[in-house]
Amino acid sequence: MQTHTSQGNRGAAIDQLSERDAMSAMLTSHIAALEAARSAIADISAAGALVARTVAAGGTVHYAAAGSSGLMALADACELPGTFQISPGQIRIHMAGGVPTEGVMPGSTEDDREDAARAACAVDQNDVAIVVSASGTTPYALAFAEAACARGVSVIGIANTANSALLAASDVAISLNTAPEVVEGSTRLAAGTAQKAVLNMISTQVGVLLGHVHDGLMINLNPDNIKLRQRASDIVARIACVAADDADEALRMTGYNAKLATLVAAGAGLSEAKVLLTQNRGHLRACLRDVAPKTKPNT
């Protein structure tokens, strides 16, 4: 089995280095942690496909973890409605002891297997669980994964320890072989960096597979503030090749739905745009192929 990720780095103790060398050691540790995800790309891709299928079918994505791993999971889960307009009702976060509201995370809650089993009662066979644990043996995370499996739910396990119990219990096992931490026991460092990157990769690929990314743009963003409305306008203008005023008008007509607005700006009627998106399962590129011949017959 891999050396536990929380065990101290065998090099010079970080507190015995100069400030500059200590910072360099920290950065090197984080860069190496990101590289650890490279060998798991096939499993990360499989996880993204599984989550995308679940969301498309109306299922719920359950994130479960404790401590710093829970914070990484929470950050990813909270971004999905704004970035890709995935319904908040399709996202659940199960964090040992609950989501901290005052900056305090009691350590004892990660040992509560009973609480994890109760939380897992919320999962349904049409759902998917993403369970994260640096050691792969955290009692809360492992109990949640086991309970979810018992209910017939697919489990994506992310751990920084190879051959750990969590990975063995997972349908999709993502092993991140990160090196020992520069501060022993603090898995919020390199291990947390690798976890955050992988969670980002999974959820971004979900957006791509669901058609919520077009030419690298957040075409299904939720423009609920001034900055995001301007971003939506820029996106519509770029994709539909129209002026900003036309993009703004299309957004107003469609209730600030950037996909619909793009099709309207490109020449489709509102009803036609809705039909096209339904027929093409929300993938804008296929919709635009049907609209483009009407507006640009020479292209």
C-alpha positions as CSV (number, residue, x, y, z in Angstrom):
1,M,0.0,0.0,0.0
2,Q,1.1,3.5,-0.7
3,T,2.6,5.5,2.1
4,H,-0.2,7.4,3.9
5,T,-0.5,10.8,2.3
6,S,-0.5,12.6,5.7
7,Q,2.9,11.3,6.7
8,G,5.6,13.9,6.7
9,N,7.9,14.6,3.8
10,R,11.2,12.8,4.2
11,G,13.1,15.9,3.1
12,A,14.2,18.8,5.4
13,A,11.4,19.8,7.8
14,I,9.6,22.8,6.3
15,D,10.0,24.8,9.5
16,Q,13.8,24.5,9.2
17,L,13.9,26.0,5.7
18,S,14.3,29.7,4.8
19,E,11.0,31.4,4.0
20,R,11.7,31.3,0.3
21,D,12.7,27.6,0.3
22,A,9.6,26.8,2.4
23,M,7.3,28.5,-0.1
24,S,9.1,26.7,-2.9
25,A,8.7,23.4,-1.2
26,M,5.0,24.0,-0.7
27,L,4.5,25.0,-4.4
28,T,6.5,21.9,-5.6
29,S,4.3,19.7,-3.4
30,H,1.1,21.2,-5.0
31,I,2.4,20.9,-8.5
32,A,3.4,17.3,-7.9
33,A,-0.1,16.6,-6.5
34,L,-1.7,17.9,-9.7
35,E,0.5,15.6,-11.7
36,A,-0.7,12.7,-9.7
37,A,-4.1,13.1,-11.3
38,R,-2.7,12.4,-14.8
39,S,-2.5,8.6,-14.3
40,A,-6.1,8.6,-13.2
41,I,-7.5,10.4,-16.3
42,A,-9.3,7.3,-17.7
43,D,-11.1,6.9,-14.3
44,I,-11.8,10.6,-14.1
45,S,-13.4,10.5,-17.5
46,A,-15.5,7.5,-16.6
47,A,-16.7,9.4,-13.5
48,G,-17.7,12.4,-15.6
49,A,-19.7,10.2,-18.0
50,L,-21.5,8.5,-15.1
51,V,-22.4,11.8,-13.5
52,A,-23.6,13.3,-16.8
53,R,-25.9,10.3,-17.4
54,T,-27.3,10.6,-13.9
55,V,-28.0,14.3,-14.3
56,A,-29.5,13.8,-17.8
57,A,-31.8,11.1,-16.4
58,G,-33.0,13.4,-13.6
59,G,-31.0,11.7,-10.9
60,T,-29.2,13.4,-8.0
61,V,-25.5,13.7,-7.4
62,H,-24.5,13.1,-3.8
63,Y,-21.2,14.4,-2.5
64,A,-20.0,12.8,0.7
65,A,-16.9,13.5,2.7
66,A,-15.5,14.7,6.0
67,G,-13.1,17.5,7.0
68,S,-11.0,19.1,4.3
69,S,-12.2,16.6,1.7
70,G,-15.7,17.7,2.5
71,L,-14.7,21.3,1.8
72,M,-13.4,20.3,-1.6
73,A,-16.6,18.5,-2.3
74,L,-18.7,21.4,-1.1
75,A,-16.9,23.9,-3.3
76,D,-17.5,21.8,-6.4
77,A,-21.1,21.1,-5.6
78,C,-22.0,24.7,-4.9
79,E,-20.6,25.8,-8.3
80,L,-22.8,23.6,-10.5
81,P,-26.0,25.6,-10.4
82,G,-24.4,28.8,-11.4
83,T,-21.9,27.5,-13.9
84,F,-24.1,25.0,-15.7
85,Q,-27.6,25.6,-14.3
86,I,-27.8,22.1,-13.0
87,S,-30.9,22.1,-10.7
88,P,-30.0,22.6,-7.0
89,G,-32.5,19.8,-6.4
90,Q,-30.2,17.4,-8.2
91,I,-27.2,18.1,-5.9
92,R,-26.8,17.0,-2.3
93,I,-23.8,17.6,0.0
94,H,-23.3,15.2,2.9
95,M,-20.5,16.4,5.1
96,A,-19.6,14.9,8.4
97,G,-21.1,17.1,11.1
98,G,-22.9,19.2,8.5
99,V,-21.6,22.2,6.5
100,P,-19.6,24.5,8.9
101,T,-21.3,27.9,9.3
102,E,-18.8,29.5,11.7
103,G,-15.5,28.2,10.4
104,V,-15.4,25.3,12.8
105,M,-15.2,21.6,11.8
106,P,-15.2,19.2,14.9
107,G,-12.8,16.4,14.1
108,S,-14.9,13.7,15.9
109,T,-17.7,13.9,13.3
110,E,-15.6,12.0,10.8
111,D,-15.9,8.9,12.9
112,D,-19.7,8.9,12.9
113,R,-20.6,5.9,10.8
114,E,-24.2,5.9,11.9
115,D,-24.7,9.5,10.7
116,A,-23.2,8.5,7.4
117,A,-25.5,5.5,7.1
118,R,-28.5,7.8,7.9
119,A,-27.4,10.3,5.3
120,A,-27.1,7.6,2.7
121,C,-30.8,6.8,3.1
122,A,-31.4,9.8,0.9
123,V,-29.8,8.2,-2.2
124,D,-31.9,6.5,-4.8
125,Q,-31.0,3.9,-7.4
126,N,-31.1,6.6,-10.1
127,D,-28.5,8.6,-8.2
128,V,-24.7,8.7,-8.1
129,A,-22.5,9.2,-5.0
130,I,-19.1,11.0,-5.1
131,V,-17.2,10.0,-2.0
132,V,-13.9,11.7,-1.1
133,S,-11.3,10.7,1.6
134,A,-7.6,11.3,1.5
135,S,-6.8,8.1,3.5
136,G,-9.6,6.1,1.9
137,T,-10.5,4.9,5.3
138,T,-12.3,7.8,6.9
139,P,-15.2,6.2,8.8
140,Y,-17.9,8.6,7.7
141,A,-16.9,8.5,4.0
142,L,-16.5,4.7,4.0
143,A,-19.8,4.1,5.7
144,F,-21.6,6.3,3.3
145,A,-20.0,4.5,0.3
146,E,-20.9,1.1,1.7
147,A,-24.5,2.1,2.5
148,A,-24.9,3.7,-1.0
149,C,-23.6,0.5,-2.6
150,A,-26.0,-1.6,-0.6
151,R,-28.9,0.5,-2.0
152,G,-27.7,-0.2,-5.5
153,V,-26.2,3.3,-6.1
154,S,-23.1,3.8,-8.2
155,V,-20.2,5.2,-6.2
156,I,-17.3,7.2,-7.4
157,G,-14.5,7.0,-4.9
158,I,-11.7,9.5,-4.7
159,A,-8.8,8.7,-2.4
160,N,-5.1,9.6,-2.1
161,T,-4.1,6.1,-0.8
162,A,-3.9,3.3,-3.3
163,N,-5.7,0.0,-2.5
164,S,-7.7,1.7,0.2
165,A,-11.1,0.5,1.4
166,L,-13.0,3.3,-0.2
167,L,-11.5,2.6,-3.6
168,A,-12.3,-1.1,-3.2
169,A,-15.9,-0.3,-2.5
170,S,-16.3,2.1,-5.5
171,D,-17.7,1.4,-8.9
172,V,-15.3,4.1,-10.3
173,A,-12.1,4.2,-8.2
174,I,-9.9,7.3,-8.6
175,S,-6.6,6.8,-7.0
176,L,-4.5,9.9,-6.5
177,N,-1.0,8.9,-5.5
178,T,0.1,12.1,-3.9
179,A,3.4,12.3,-2.0
180,P,3.6,12.8,1.7
181,E,2.5,16.2,2.9
182,V,5.0,19.0,3.8
183,V,3.1,19.3,7.1
184,E,2.4,15.9,8.4
185,G,-1.3,15.2,8.9
186,S,-2.6,18.2,7.0
187,T,-4.3,16.7,4.0
188,R,-5.8,20.0,3.0
189,L,-2.5,20.7,1.3
190,A,-1.3,18.4,-1.6
191,A,-4.1,15.8,-1.1
192,G,-6.7,18.6,-1.1
193,T,-5.2,20.2,-4.2
194,A,-5.4,16.9,-6.1
195,Q,-9.0,16.3,-4.9
196,K,-10.1,19.8,-5.9
197,A,-8.6,19.4,-9.4
198,V,-10.2,16.0,-10.0
199,L,-13.6,17.2,-8.8
200,N,-13.3,20.2,-11.1
201,M,-12.4,17.9,-14.0
202,I,-15.4,15.6,-13.4
203,S,-17.9,18.4,-13.1
204,T,-16.6,20.4,-16.0
205,Q,-16.7,17.3,-18.2
206,V,-20.3,16.8,-17.0
207,G,-21.1,20.3,-18.4
208,V,-19.4,19.4,-21.7
209,L,-21.3,16.2,-22.1
210,L,-24.6,17.8,-21.3
211,G,-24.0,20.5,-23.9
212,H,-23.5,23.3,-21.4
213,V,-20.2,24.3,-22.9
214,H,-19.9,25.6,-26.4
215,D,-16.5,26.6,-27.9
216,G,-15.2,26.8,-24.4
217,L,-18.0,29.1,-23.3
218,M,-20.4,28.7,-20.4
219,I,-23.4,28.6,-22.6
220,N,-25.8,27.5,-19.8
221,L,-24.7,29.8,-17.1
222,N,-27.1,31.4,-14.7
223,P,-26.9,35.1,-15.3
224,D,-28.2,36.3,-11.9
225,N,-26.1,39.4,-11.4
226,I,-24.7,42.3,-13.5
227,K,-21.4,40.6,-14.2
228,L,-22.9,37.4,-15.4
229,R,-25.6,39.1,-17.5
230,Q,-22.7,40.9,-19.3
231,R,-20.9,37.6,-19.7
232,A,-24.1,36.1,-21.1
233,S,-24.4,39.0,-23.6
234,D,-20.8,38.5,-24.7
235,I,-21.3,34.8,-25.2
236,V,-24.5,35.2,-27.2
237,A,-22.9,37.9,-29.4
238,R,-19.8,35.8,-30.0
239,I,-21.6,32.6,-30.9
240,A,-24.4,34.2,-33.0
241,C,-22.0,36.7,-34.5
242,V,-24.3,39.6,-33.7
243,A,-23.9,43.0,-32.1
244,A,-24.2,43.5,-28.3
245,D,-27.6,45.2,-28.6
246,D,-29.0,42.3,-30.5
247,A,-27.6,39.8,-28.0
248,D,-29.1,41.8,-25.1
249,E,-32.5,41.9,-26.9
250,A,-32.4,38.1,-27.5
251,L,-31.6,37.6,-23.8
252,R,-34.5,39.7,-22.7
253,M,-36.8,37.8,-25.0
254,T,-35.8,34.5,-23.6
255,G,-35.7,35.3,-19.9
256,Y,-31.9,35.4,-20.0
257,N,-31.5,31.8,-21.2
258,A,-28.3,32.0,-23.1
259,K,-28.8,28.9,-25.2
260,L,-32.3,30.1,-26.4
261,A,-31.0,33.6,-26.8
262,T,-28.1,32.4,-29.1
263,L,-30.6,30.6,-31.4
264,V,-33.0,33.6,-31.5
265,A,-30.1,36.0,-32.2
266,A,-29.0,33.6,-35.0
267,G,-32.4,33.8,-36.6
268,A,-34.6,31.2,-35.0
269,G,-38.1,32.0,-33.6
270,L,-38.5,31.5,-29.9
271,S,-40.8,28.5,-30.3
272,E,-38.4,27.0,-32.9
273,A,-35.5,27.5,-30.7
274,K,-37.2,25.6,-27.8
275,V,-38.0,22.7,-30.1
276,L,-34.5,22.6,-31.5
277,L,-33.0,22.4,-28.0
278,T,-35.4,19.7,-27.0
279,Q,-34.7,17.7,-30.1
280,N,-30.9,18.0,-29.7
281,R,-30.9,17.4,-25.9
282,G,-29.6,20.9,-25.2
283,H,-26.6,20.7,-27.5
284,L,-26.3,24.1,-29.2
285,R,-24.0,23.1,-32.0
286,A,-26.5,20.7,-33.5
287,C,-29.2,23.3,-33.1
288,L,-27.1,26.0,-34.9
289,R,-26.6,23.7,-37.9
290,D,-30.4,23.7,-38.4
291,V,-30.7,27.5,-38.0
292,A,-27.6,28.6,-40.0
293,P,-28.8,27.6,-43.5
294,K,-31.7,29.9,-43.0
295,T,-29.6,32.9,-42.0
296,K,-26.3,32.2,-43.8
297,P,-27.1,30.3,-47.0
298,N,-23.7,30.9,-48.5
299,T,-21.7,29.5,-45.5
